[in-house]
């Protein structure tokens, strides 16, 4: 059997010990450390701020109020009339959301089709203009060739 390493505070590095100490003291300790970091040397404060944001130390607690209220809304209240009303309202709202999303999809498709049709019309007009210019250039060159032959003869 291989011995497992135990992680006691003494075996951890200074950073891990400082992090554990600040976590034990709470969010106020993290904020105080960040402010002191800005006072002593601004990059230290900035680094602490980035660390606090990326490790979610500045976010809410795991059982935030919004999450609890959402979970509370899913449980039955015990009042059958209210629960039936709530279920019907939620079903209606979900149907309205589905219908609205379908409407937005049709709207996007119609806009895309209109833009594509406009592109194709512009392209066709550009080809017509090129063909017209090309045929006029051919006619001019034929006229020049005919007038050149007439002058020779």
C-alpha positions as CSV (number, residue, x, y, z in Angstrom):
1,X,0.0,0.0,0.0
2,X,1.2,3.5,-0.7
3,X,0.9,6.1,2.0
4,X,-1.4,8.9,1.2
5,X,-0.2,12.5,1.8
6,X,-2.3,14.4,4.3
7,X,-2.8,18.0,3.6
8,X,-2.4,19.8,6.9
9,X,-2.1,23.6,7.1
10,X,1.6,23.2,7.8
11,X,2.1,21.1,4.7
12,X,0.3,23.7,2.5
13,X,2.0,26.6,0.9
14,X,1.7,30.2,2.2
15,X,-0.8,31.0,-0.6
16,X,-3.1,28.1,0.3
17,X,-2.9,29.0,4.0
18,X,-3.7,32.6,3.3
19,X,-6.6,31.6,1.1
20,X,-8.0,29.3,3.7
21,X,-7.7,32.1,6.4
22,X,-9.4,34.7,4.2
23,X,-12.2,32.2,3.4
24,X,-12.7,31.5,7.1
25,X,-13.0,35.3,7.7
26,X,-15.5,35.8,4.9
27,X,-16.0,38.2,2.1
28,X,-15.0,41.3,4.1
29,X,-11.5,39.9,4.7
30,X,-11.1,39.4,0.9
31,X,-12.2,43.0,0.2
32,X,-9.9,44.3,2.9
33,X,-7.0,42.3,1.5
34,X,-7.8,43.7,-2.0
35,X,-7.9,47.3,-0.7
36,X,-4.6,46.8,1.1
37,X,-3.1,45.3,-2.0
38,X,-4.1,48.4,-4.0
39,X,-2.6,50.7,-1.3
40,X,0.7,48.8,-1.1
41,X,1.2,48.1,-4.8
42,X,-1.6,48.4,-7.3
43,X,-0.9,45.3,-9.3
44,X,-1.3,43.2,-6.1
45,X,-4.7,44.6,-5.6
46,X,-5.6,44.1,-9.2
47,X,-4.4,40.5,-9.1
48,X,-6.5,39.9,-5.9
49,X,-9.6,41.5,-7.6
50,X,-9.1,39.2,-10.7
51,X,-8.6,36.2,-8.5
52,X,-11.8,37.0,-6.5
53,X,-13.8,37.4,-9.7
54,X,-12.6,34.3,-11.4
55,X,-12.9,32.1,-8.4
56,X,-16.4,33.4,-7.7
57,X,-15.5,34.8,-4.3
58,X,-17.4,38.0,-5.1
59,X,-20.6,36.1,-6.2
60,X,-23.5,35.3,-4.0
61,X,-23.7,32.3,-1.7
62,X,-24.4,28.9,-3.1
63,X,-28.0,29.0,-1.9
64,X,-28.8,32.4,-3.3
65,X,-32.2,34.0,-2.8
66,X,-33.1,33.9,-6.4
67,X,-32.4,30.2,-6.7
68,X,-34.3,29.4,-3.5
69,X,-37.3,31.4,-4.7
70,X,-37.2,29.5,-8.1
71,X,-37.2,26.2,-6.3
72,X,-39.9,27.3,-4.0
73,X,-42.1,28.2,-7.0
74,X,-41.9,24.6,-8.3
75,X,-43.2,23.1,-5.1
76,X,-47.0,22.7,-4.5
77,X,-48.4,25.3,-2.1
78,X,-51.0,23.0,-0.6
79,X,-53.8,25.1,-2.1
80,X,-55.2,23.0,-5.0
81,X,-57.0,25.9,-6.6
82,X,-53.8,28.1,-6.6
83,X,-51.7,25.2,-7.8
84,X,-54.1,24.5,-10.7
85,X,-54.0,28.2,-11.6
86,X,-50.2,28.3,-11.4
87,X,-49.9,25.2,-13.5
88,X,-52.3,26.6,-16.1
89,X,-50.5,30.0,-16.2
90,X,-47.1,28.4,-16.5
91,X,-48.3,26.1,-19.3
92,X,-49.9,29.2,-21.1
93,X,-46.7,31.2,-20.7
94,X,-44.6,28.3,-22.1
95,X,-47.0,28.1,-25.1
96,X,-46.7,31.9,-25.6
97,X,-43.0,31.7,-25.4
98,X,-42.9,28.8,-28.0
99,X,-45.3,30.8,-30.3
100,X,-43.2,33.9,-30.0
101,X,-39.9,32.1,-30.7
102,X,-41.6,30.5,-33.8
103,X,-42.7,34.0,-34.9
104,X,-39.2,35.3,-34.5
105,X,-37.9,32.4,-36.6
106,X,-40.4,33.1,-39.4
107,X,-39.5,36.8,-39.2
108,X,-35.8,36.0,-39.5
109,X,-36.5,33.7,-42.5
110,X,-38.6,36.4,-44.2
111,X,-35.9,39.0,-43.6
112,X,-33.2,36.6,-45.0
113,X,-35.3,35.8,-48.0
114,X,-36.0,39.6,-48.7
115,X,-32.2,40.3,-48.4
116,X,-31.4,37.4,-50.7
117,X,-34.0,38.5,-53.3
118,X,-32.6,42.0,-53.2
119,X,-29.1,40.7,-53.7
120,X,-30.3,38.6,-56.7
121,X,-32.1,41.5,-58.2
122,X,-29.1,43.8,-57.8
123,X,-26.9,41.1,-59.4
124,X,-29.3,40.6,-62.3
125,X,-29.3,44.4,-62.9
126,X,-25.5,44.5,-62.8
127,X,-25.3,41.7,-65.3
128,X,-27.9,43.5,-67.6
129,X,-25.8,46.7,-67.3
130,X,-22.6,44.7,-68.1
131,X,-24.3,43.0,-71.1
132,X,-25.6,46.3,-72.4
133,X,-22.2,48.0,-72.0
134,X,-20.5,45.0,-73.7
135,X,-23.0,45.0,-76.6
136,X,-22.5,48.8,-77.0
137,X,-18.8,48.3,-77.0
138,X,-19.1,45.6,-79.7
139,X,-21.3,47.8,-81.8
140,X,-18.9,50.7,-81.5
141,X,-16.0,48.5,-82.5
142,X,-18.0,47.2,-85.5
143,X,-18.8,50.8,-86.5
144,X,-15.2,51.8,-86.2
145,X,-14.1,48.8,-88.2
146,X,-16.7,49.6,-90.9
147,X,-15.8,53.3,-91.0
148,X,-12.1,52.3,-91.2
149,X,-12.8,50.0,-94.3
150,X,-14.9,52.8,-95.9
151,X,-12.0,55.2,-95.6
152,X,-9.5,52.7,-97.1
153,X,-11.6,52.1,-100.1
